[in-house]
Structure formats: structure tokens, C-alpha cells
């Protein structure tokens, strides 16, 4: 999954000139149970992110 985080921050005036470094976040993950339900919380800041997976 690729999240275009630059497109989120640019309208807010946060771009590479103002110190934002992220343009996209790529997440690769496995879903061991294809019939299961998964939750992937994603927290984003201009220069970092955190993601984890819960079932």
C-alpha cells in the first residue's frame, strides 16, 4: 500500500522548503488469515510516521 502523504501536507503549506521530508509512505504487510479482519492504525507527522497492525 502506498500513501501519498505529500499530497496531504502540501495544501497546508508544509513542503520540502518548510522542512517536510516525506512524500509517500510504502507499507508492505502479510495477512495470515485472508478471511480475518485487520486494523492498521497510522499516525503521521511532517517528518515521521508510525503504523502497527492489530487483529
Secondary structure, DSSP 4 states (H G I P E B T S, - for coil): -EE-HHHHHHTTT-SGGGT---S-EE-----SSTTS--B--EEEETTEEEE--B-
